[in-house]
Amino acid sequence: MEEMLQGVANFGFPIIVSAYLLIRMENKMENLQKAIVDLSRTIERINQK
């Protein structure tokens, strides 16, 4: 039982931190994707004139 608690203590925290960072990164990646799409559309409009 003690070994199991030690395993959770050793691996649980890094897993939680990693999951938290991935969730935050996902939102930022979506915003970046939207910005790239908007930039592409703007460049297309400028080139069509």
PDB file of N, CA, C, O and CB in Angstrom:
ATOM      1  N   MET A   1       0.828  -1.197   0.000  1.00  0.00           N
ATOM      2  CA  MET A   1       0.000   0.000   0.000  1.00  0.00           C
ATOM      3  C   MET A   1       0.869   1.255   0.000  1.00  0.00           C
ATOM      4  O   MET A   1       0.577   2.226  -0.698  1.00  0.00           O
ATOM      5  CB  MET A   1      -0.940   0.001   1.212  1.00  0.00           C
ATOM      6  N   GLU A   2       1.908   1.222   0.771  1.00  0.00           N
ATOM      7  CA  GLU A   2       2.800   2.378   0.854  1.00  0.00           C
ATOM      8  C   GLU A   2       3.497   2.638  -0.485  1.00  0.00           C
ATOM      9  O   GLU A   2       3.712   3.787  -0.869  1.00  0.00           O
ATOM     10  CB  GLU A   2       3.844   2.166   1.959  1.00  0.00           C
ATOM     11  N   GLU A   3       3.844   1.564  -1.183  1.00  0.00           N
ATOM     12  CA  GLU A   3       4.487   1.718  -2.495  1.00  0.00           C
ATOM     13  C   GLU A   3       3.530   2.359  -3.502  1.00  0.00           C
ATOM     14  O   GLU A   3       3.941   3.152  -4.349  1.00  0.00           O
ATOM     15  CB  GLU A   3       4.971   0.350  -3.022  1.00  0.00           C
ATOM     16  N   MET A   4       2.252   2.003  -3.396  1.00  0.00           N
ATOM     17  CA  MET A   4       1.267   2.579  -4.301  1.00  0.00           C
ATOM     18  C   MET A   4       1.130   4.082  -4.048  1.00  0.00           C
ATOM     19  O   MET A   4       1.073   4.866  -4.995  1.00  0.00           O
ATOM     20  CB  MET A   4      -0.096   1.876  -4.135  1.00  0.00           C
ATOM     21  N   LEU A   5       1.078   4.479  -2.796  1.00  0.00           N
ATOM     22  CA  LEU A   5       0.986   5.902  -2.468  1.00  0.00           C
ATOM     23  C   LEU A   5       2.233   6.651  -2.935  1.00  0.00           C
ATOM     24  O   LEU A   5       2.141   7.784  -3.409  1.00  0.00           O
ATOM     25  CB  LEU A   5       0.791   6.091  -0.955  1.00  0.00           C
ATOM     26  N   GLN A   6       3.373   6.028  -2.803  1.00  0.00           N
ATOM     27  CA  GLN A   6       4.618   6.642  -3.263  1.00  0.00           C
ATOM     28  C   GLN A   6       4.597   6.800  -4.787  1.00  0.00           C
ATOM     29  O   GLN A   6       5.052   7.814  -5.317  1.00  0.00           O
ATOM     30  CB  GLN A   6       5.842   5.794  -2.822  1.00  0.00           C
ATOM     31  N   GLY A   7       4.068   5.799  -5.483  1.00  0.00           N
ATOM     32  CA  GLY A   7       3.958   5.883  -6.943  1.00  0.00           C
ATOM     33  C   GLY A   7       3.035   7.008  -7.381  1.00  0.00           C
ATOM     34  O   GLY A   7       3.339   7.732  -8.329  1.00  0.00           O
ATOM     35  N   VAL A   8       1.895   7.157  -6.687  1.00  0.00           N
ATOM     36  CA  VAL A   8       0.970   8.247  -6.998  1.00  0.00           C
ATOM     37  C   VAL A   8       1.636   9.592  -6.720  1.00  0.00           C
ATOM     38  O   VAL A   8       1.484  10.535  -7.496  1.00  0.00           O
ATOM     39  CB  VAL A   8      -0.337   8.110  -6.177  1.00  0.00           C
ATOM     40  N   ALA A   9       2.360   9.679  -5.633  1.00  0.00           N
ATOM     41  CA  ALA A   9       3.050  10.929  -5.303  1.00  0.00           C
ATOM     42  C   ALA A   9       4.117  11.256  -6.339  1.00  0.00           C
ATOM     43  O   ALA A   9       4.292  12.419  -6.703  1.00  0.00           O
ATOM     44  CB  ALA A   9       3.683  10.841  -3.908  1.00  0.00           C
ATOM     45  N   ASN A  10       4.824  10.252  -6.812  1.00  0.00           N
ATOM     46  CA  ASN A  10       5.895  10.490  -7.776  1.00  0.00           C
ATOM     47  C   ASN A  10       5.364  10.799  -9.178  1.00  0.00           C
ATOM     48  O   ASN A  10       5.922  11.650  -9.872  1.00  0.00           O
ATOM     49  CB  ASN A  10       6.812   9.285  -7.833  1.00  0.00           C
ATOM     50  N   PHE A  11       4.301  10.124  -9.599  1.00  0.00           N
ATOM     51  CA  PHE A  11       3.818  10.274 -10.965  1.00  0.00           C
ATOM     52  C   PHE A  11       2.540  11.085 -11.071  1.00  0.00           C
ATOM     53  O   PHE A  11       2.246  11.609 -12.146  1.00  0.00           O
ATOM     54  CB  PHE A  11       3.599   8.934 -11.566  1.00  0.00           C
ATOM     55  N   GLY A  12       1.781  11.206 -10.017  1.00  0.00           N
ATOM     56  CA  GLY A  12       0.511  11.932 -10.069  1.00  0.00           C
ATOM     57  C   GLY A  12       0.698  13.414 -10.318  1.00  0.00           C
ATOM     58  O   GLY A  12       0.013  13.995 -11.160  1.00  0.00           O
ATOM     59  N   PHE A  13       1.610  14.025  -9.603  1.00  0.00           N
ATOM     60  CA  PHE A  13       1.838  15.462  -9.756  1.00  0.00           C
ATOM     61  C   PHE A  13       2.300  15.815 -11.171  1.00  0.00           C
ATOM     62  O   PHE A  13       1.735  16.726 -11.776  1.00  0.00           O
ATOM     63  CB  PHE A  13       2.872  15.940  -8.738  1.00  0.00           C
ATOM     64  N   PRO A  14       3.308  15.125 -11.722  1.00  0.00           N
ATOM     65  CA  PRO A  14       3.711  15.467 -13.097  1.00  0.00           C
ATOM     66  C   PRO A  14       2.594  15.250 -14.116  1.00  0.00           C
ATOM     67  O   PRO A  14       2.484  16.001 -15.084  1.00  0.00           O
ATOM     68  CB  PRO A  14       4.921  14.644 -13.498  1.00  0.00           C
ATOM     69  N   ILE A  15       1.777  14.240 -13.905  1.00  0.00           N
ATOM     70  CA  ILE A  15       0.666  13.998 -14.829  1.00  0.00           C
ATOM     71  C   ILE A  15      -0.339  15.137 -14.751  1.00  0.00           C
ATOM     72  O   ILE A  15      -0.817  15.609 -15.782  1.00  0.00           O
ATOM     73  CB  ILE A  15      -0.024  12.653 -14.516  1.00  0.00           C
ATOM     74  N   ILE A  16      -0.659  15.577 -13.565  1.00  0.00           N
ATOM     75  CA  ILE A  16      -1.614  16.680 -13.393  1.00  0.00           C
ATOM     76  C   ILE A  16      -1.073  17.964 -14.002  1.00  0.00           C
ATOM     77  O   ILE A  16      -1.801  18.679 -14.690  1.00  0.00           O
ATOM     78  CB  ILE A  16      -1.928  16.898 -11.903  1.00  0.00           C
ATOM     79  N   VAL A  17       0.188  18.259 -13.758  1.00  0.00           N
ATOM     80  CA  VAL A  17       0.798  19.470 -14.327  1.00  0.00           C
ATOM     81  C   VAL A  17       0.816  19.388 -15.850  1.00  0.00           C
ATOM     82  O   VAL A  17       0.515  20.372 -16.526  1.00  0.00           O
ATOM     83  CB  VAL A  17       2.236  19.666 -13.784  1.00  0.00           C
ATOM     84  N   SER A  18       1.163  18.240 -16.389  1.00  0.00           N
ATOM     85  CA  SER A  18       1.195  18.066 -17.847  1.00  0.00           C
ATOM     86  C   SER A  18      -0.194  18.248 -18.445  1.00  0.00           C
ATOM     87  O   SER A  18      -0.347  18.924 -19.463  1.00  0.00           O
ATOM     88  CB  SER A  18       1.750  16.677 -18.214  1.00  0.00           C
ATOM     89  N   ALA A  19      -1.196  17.659 -17.828  1.00  0.00           N
ATOM     90  CA  ALA A  19      -2.563  17.794 -18.334  1.00  0.00           C
ATOM     91  C   ALA A  19      -3.007  19.252 -18.291  1.00  0.00           C
ATOM     92  O   ALA A  19      -3.626  19.736 -19.238  1.00  0.00           O
ATOM     93  CB  ALA A  19      -3.534  16.918 -17.519  1.00  0.00           C
ATOM     94  N   TYR A  20      -2.702  19.947 -17.217  1.00  0.00           N
ATOM     95  CA  TYR A  20      -3.058  21.361 -17.083  1.00  0.00           C
ATOM     96  C   TYR A  20      -2.399  22.190 -18.184  1.00  0.00           C
ATOM     97  O   TYR A  20      -3.048  23.031 -18.807  1.00  0.00           O
ATOM     98  CB  TYR A  20      -2.646  21.893 -15.697  1.00  0.00           C
ATOM     99  N   LEU A  21      -1.116  21.952 -18.419  1.00  0.00           N
ATOM    100  CA  LEU A  21      -0.403  22.705 -19.447  1.00  0.00           C
ATOM    101  C   LEU A  21      -0.923  22.388 -20.844  1.00  0.00           C
ATOM    102  O   LEU A  21      -1.013  23.283 -21.685  1.00  0.00           O
ATOM    103  CB  LEU A  21       1.086  22.412 -19.372  1.00  0.00           C
ATOM    104  N   LEU A  22      -1.264  21.137 -21.101  1.00  0.00           N
ATOM    105  CA  LEU A  22      -1.815  20.772 -22.408  1.00  0.00           C
ATOM    106  C   LEU A  22      -3.162  21.442 -22.654  1.00  0.00           C
ATOM    107  O   LEU A  22      -3.446  21.885 -23.766  1.00  0.00           O
ATOM    108  CB  LEU A  22      -1.961  19.256 -22.516  1.00  0.00           C
ATOM    109  N   ILE A  23      -3.985  21.514 -21.621  1.00  0.00           N
ATOM    110  CA  ILE A  23      -5.287  22.166 -21.761  1.00  0.00           C
ATOM    111  C   ILE A  23      -5.098  23.649 -22.059  1.00  0.00           C
ATOM    112  O   ILE A  23      -5.782  24.201 -22.921  1.00  0.00           O
ATOM    113  CB  ILE A  23      -6.136  21.976 -20.482  1.00  0.00           C
ATOM    114  N   ARG A  24      -4.183  24.289 -21.357  1.00  0.00           N
ATOM    115  CA  ARG A  24      -3.912  25.712 -21.610  1.00  0.00           C
ATOM    116  C   ARG A  24      -3.332  25.906 -23.005  1.00  0.00           C
ATOM    117  O   ARG A  24      -3.704  26.851 -23.702  1.00  0.00           O
ATOM    118  CB  ARG A  24      -2.943  26.281 -20.550  1.00  0.00           C
ATOM    119  N   MET A  25      -2.431  25.029 -23.419  1.00  0.00           N
ATOM    120  CA  MET A  25      -1.807  25.154 -24.732  1.00  0.00           C
ATOM    121  C   MET A  25      -2.829  24.972 -25.848  1.00  0.00           C
ATOM    122  O   MET A  25      -2.732  25.620 -26.891  1.00  0.00           O
ATOM    123  CB  MET A  25      -0.681  24.135 -24.883  1.00  0.00           C
ATOM    124  N   GLU A  26      -3.803  24.098 -25.637  1.00  0.00           N
ATOM    125  CA  GLU A  26      -4.808  23.841 -26.667  1.00  0.00           C
ATOM    126  C   GLU A  26      -5.556  25.131 -26.999  1.00  0.00           C
ATOM    127  O   GLU A  26      -5.776  25.435 -28.171  1.00  0.00           O
ATOM    128  CB  GLU A  26      -5.798  22.743 -26.205  1.00  0.00           C
ATOM    129  N   ASN A  27      -5.937  25.873 -25.997  1.00  0.00           N
ATOM    130  CA  ASN A  27      -6.652  27.128 -26.205  1.00  0.00           C
ATOM    131  C   ASN A  27      -5.779  28.114 -26.977  1.00  0.00           C
ATOM    132  O   ASN A  27      -6.254  28.779 -27.898  1.00  0.00           O
ATOM    133  CB  ASN A  27      -7.085  27.736 -24.855  1.00  0.00           C
ATOM    134  N   LYS A  28      -4.523  28.207 -26.609  1.00  0.00           N
ATOM    135  CA  LYS A  28      -3.621  29.130 -27.299  1.00  0.00           C
ATOM    136  C   LYS A  28      -3.376  28.690 -28.741  1.00  0.00           C
ATOM    137  O   LYS A  28      -3.252  29.530 -29.632  1.00  0.00           O
ATOM    138  CB  LYS A  28      -2.288  29.231 -26.549  1.00  0.00           C
ATOM    139  N   MET A  29      -3.308  27.389 -28.974  1.00  0.00           N
ATOM    140  CA  MET A  29      -3.114  26.884 -30.329  1.00  0.00           C
ATOM    141  C   MET A  29      -4.339  27.188 -31.195  1.00  0.00           C
ATOM    142  O   MET A  29      -4.192  27.523 -32.371  1.00  0.00           O
ATOM    143  CB  MET A  29      -2.838  25.367 -30.303  1.00  0.00           C
ATOM    144  N   GLU A  30      -5.532  27.078 -30.635  1.00  0.00           N
ATOM    145  CA  GLU A  30      -6.742  27.408 -31.381  1.00  0.00           C
ATOM    146  C   GLU A  30      -6.749  28.884 -31.753  1.00  0.00           C
ATOM    147  O   GLU A  30      -7.107  29.239 -32.876  1.00  0.00           O
ATOM    148  CB  GLU A  30      -7.997  27.056 -30.562  1.00  0.00           C
ATOM    149  N   ASN A  31      -6.358  29.742 -30.826  1.00  0.00           N
ATOM    150  CA  ASN A  31      -6.297  31.176 -31.112  1.00  0.00           C
ATOM    151  C   ASN A  31      -5.263  31.469 -32.187  1.00  0.00           C
ATOM    152  O   ASN A  31      -5.499  32.309 -33.056  1.00  0.00           O
ATOM    153  CB  ASN A  31      -5.971  31.967 -29.839  1.00  0.00           C
ATOM    154  N   LEU A  32      -4.132  30.798 -32.144  1.00  0.00           N
ATOM    155  CA  LEU A  32      -3.096  30.973 -33.152  1.00  0.00           C
ATOM    156  C   LEU A  32      -3.592  30.516 -34.520  1.00  0.00           C
ATOM    157  O   LEU A  32      -3.331  31.174 -35.527  1.00  0.00           O
ATOM    158  CB  LEU A  32      -1.830  30.201 -32.760  1.00  0.00           C
ATOM    159  N   GLN A  33      -4.295  29.408 -34.560  1.00  0.00           N
ATOM    160  CA  GLN A  33      -4.840  28.912 -35.819  1.00  0.00           C
ATOM    161  C   GLN A  33      -5.816  29.917 -36.420  1.00  0.00           C
ATOM    162  O   GLN A  33      -5.785  30.169 -37.625  1.00  0.00           O
ATOM    163  CB  GLN A  33      -5.533  27.560 -35.608  1.00  0.00           C
ATOM    164  N   LYS A  34      -6.683  30.491 -35.587  1.00  0.00           N
ATOM    165  CA  LYS A  34      -7.634  31.492 -36.069  1.00  0.00           C
ATOM    166  C   LYS A  34      -6.896  32.714 -36.619  1.00  0.00           C
ATOM    167  O   LYS A  34      -7.278  33.259 -37.654  1.00  0.00           O
ATOM    168  CB  LYS A  34      -8.596  31.912 -34.937  1.00  0.00           C
ATOM    169  N   ALA A  35      -5.851  33.137 -35.933  1.00  0.00           N
ATOM    170  CA  ALA A  35      -5.083  34.293 -36.391  1.00  0.00           C
ATOM    171  C   ALA A  35      -4.414  34.011 -37.729  1.00  0.00           C
ATOM    172  O   ALA A  35      -4.364  34.891 -38.589  1.00  0.00           O
ATOM    173  CB  ALA A  35      -4.031  34.682 -35.351  1.00  0.00           C
ATOM    174  N   ILE A  36      -3.903  32.810 -37.918  1.00  0.00           N
ATOM    175  CA  ILE A  36      -3.260  32.446 -39.185  1.00  0.00           C
ATOM    176  C   ILE A  36      -4.284  32.428 -40.317  1.00  0.00           C
ATOM    177  O   ILE A  36      -4.001  32.900 -41.419  1.00  0.00           O
ATOM    178  CB  ILE A  36      -2.567  31.070 -39.067  1.00  0.00           C
ATOM    179  N   VAL A  37      -5.462  31.889 -40.052  1.00  0.00           N
ATOM    180  CA  VAL A  37      -6.517  31.872 -41.070  1.00  0.00           C
ATOM    181  C   VAL A  37      -6.914  33.301 -41.432  1.00  0.00           C
ATOM    182  O   VAL A  37      -7.053  33.619 -42.613  1.00  0.00           O
ATOM    183  CB  VAL A  37      -7.753  31.076 -40.569  1.00  0.00           C
ATOM    184  N   ASP A  38      -7.097  34.160 -40.442  1.00  0.00           N
ATOM    185  CA  ASP A  38      -7.442  35.556 -40.710  1.00  0.00           C
ATOM    186  C   ASP A  38      -6.357  36.249 -41.516  1.00  0.00           C
ATOM    187  O   ASP A  38      -6.656  37.002 -42.443  1.00  0.00           O
ATOM    188  CB  ASP A  38      -7.678  36.305 -39.404  1.00  0.00           C
ATOM    189  N   LEU A  39      -5.116  36.006 -41.176  1.00  0.00           N
ATOM    190  CA  LEU A  39      -3.996  36.598 -41.902  1.00  0.00           C
ATOM    191  C   LEU A  39      -3.977  36.119 -43.348  1.00  0.00           C
ATOM    192  O   LEU A  39      -3.743  36.910 -44.262  1.00  0.00           O
ATOM    193  CB  LEU A  39      -2.668  36.259 -41.213  1.00  0.00           C
ATOM    194  N   SER A  40      -4.219  34.843 -43.557  1.00  0.00           N
ATOM    195  CA  SER A  40      -4.254  34.301 -44.920  1.00  0.00           C
ATOM    196  C   SER A  40      -5.357  34.955 -45.739  1.00  0.00           C
ATOM    197  O   SER A  40      -5.150  35.300 -46.903  1.00  0.00           O
ATOM    198  CB  SER A  40      -4.455  32.780 -44.890  1.00  0.00           C
ATOM    199  N   ARG A  41      -6.523  35.125 -45.140  1.00  0.00           N
ATOM    200  CA  ARG A  41      -7.641  35.761 -45.850  1.00  0.00           C
ATOM    201  C   ARG A  41      -7.314  37.209 -46.187  1.00  0.00           C
ATOM    202  O   ARG A  41      -7.634  37.679 -47.279  1.00  0.00           O
ATOM    203  CB  ARG A  41      -8.926  35.693 -45.007  1.00  0.00           C
ATOM    204  N   THR A  42      -6.690  37.908 -45.273  1.00  0.00           N
ATOM    205  CA  THR A  42      -6.309  39.295 -45.515  1.00  0.00           C
ATOM    206  C   THR A  42      -5.285  39.397 -46.647  1.00  0.00           C
ATOM    207  O   THR A  42      -5.387  40.277 -47.502  1.00  0.00           O
ATOM    208  CB  THR A  42      -5.745  39.922 -44.236  1.00  0.00           C
ATOM    209  N   ILE A  43      -4.322  38.519 -46.652  1.00  0.00           N
ATOM    210  CA  ILE A  43      -3.310  38.515 -47.719  1.00  0.00           C
ATOM    211  C   ILE A  43      -3.961  38.209 -49.063  1.00  0.00           C
ATOM    212  O   ILE A  43      -3.597  38.814 -50.071  1.00  0.00           O
ATOM    213  CB  ILE A  43      -2.196  37.481 -47.417  1.00  0.00           C
ATOM    214  N   GLU A  44      -4.911  37.286 -49.096  1.00  0.00           N
ATOM    215  CA  GLU A  44      -5.616  36.969 -50.343  1.00  0.00           C
ATOM    216  C   GLU A  44      -6.374  38.177 -50.859  1.00  0.00           C
ATOM    217  O   GLU A  44      -6.362  38.454 -52.058  1.00  0.00           O
ATOM    218  CB  GLU A  44      -6.579  35.796 -50.135  1.00  0.00           C
ATOM    219  N   ARG A  45      -7.038  38.902 -49.959  1.00  0.00           N
ATOM    220  CA  ARG A  45      -7.790  40.099 -50.366  1.00  0.00           C
ATOM    221  C   ARG A  45      -6.861  41.167 -50.926  1.00  0.00           C
ATOM    222  O   ARG A  45      -7.192  41.821 -51.915  1.00  0.00           O
ATOM    223  CB  ARG A  45      -8.582  40.668 -49.177  1.00  0.00           C
ATOM    224  N   ILE A  46      -5.717  41.345 -50.311  1.00  0.00           N
ATOM    225  CA  ILE A  46      -4.753  42.348 -50.787  1.00  0.00           C
ATOM    226  C   ILE A  46      -4.220  41.958 -52.163  1.00  0.00           C
ATOM    227  O   ILE A  46      -4.065  42.815 -53.032  1.00  0.00           O
ATOM    228  CB  ILE A  46      -3.581  42.504 -49.783  1.00  0.00           C
ATOM    229  N   ASN A  47      -3.941  40.686 -52.365  1.00  0.00           N
ATOM    230  CA  ASN A  47      -3.397  40.228 -53.641  1.00  0.00           C
ATOM    231  C   ASN A  47      -4.432  40.285 -54.763  1.00  0.00           C
ATOM    232  O   ASN A  47      -4.054  40.374 -55.932  1.00  0.00           O
ATOM    233  CB  ASN A  47      -2.870  38.813 -53.501  1.00  0.00           C
ATOM    234  N   GLN A  48      -5.721  40.235 -54.443  1.00  0.00           N
ATOM    235  CA  GLN A  48      -6.754  40.255 -55.471  1.00  0.00           C
ATOM    236  C   GLN A  48      -6.987  41.658 -56.011  1.00  0.00           C
ATOM    237  O   GLN A  48      -7.556  41.801 -57.093  1.00  0.00           O
ATOM    238  CB  GLN A  48      -8.048  39.692 -54.922  1.00  0.00           C
ATOM    239  N   LYS A  49      -6.579  42.673 -55.312  1.00  0.00           N
ATOM    240  CA  LYS A  49      -6.828  44.060 -55.744  1.00  0.00           C
ATOM    241  C   LYS A  49      -5.906  44.482 -56.815  1.00  0.00           C
ATOM    242  O   LYS A  49      -5.985  45.616 -57.287  1.00  0.00           O
ATOM    243  CB  LYS A  49      -6.708  45.008 -54.603  1.00  0.00           C
TER     244      LYS A  49
END
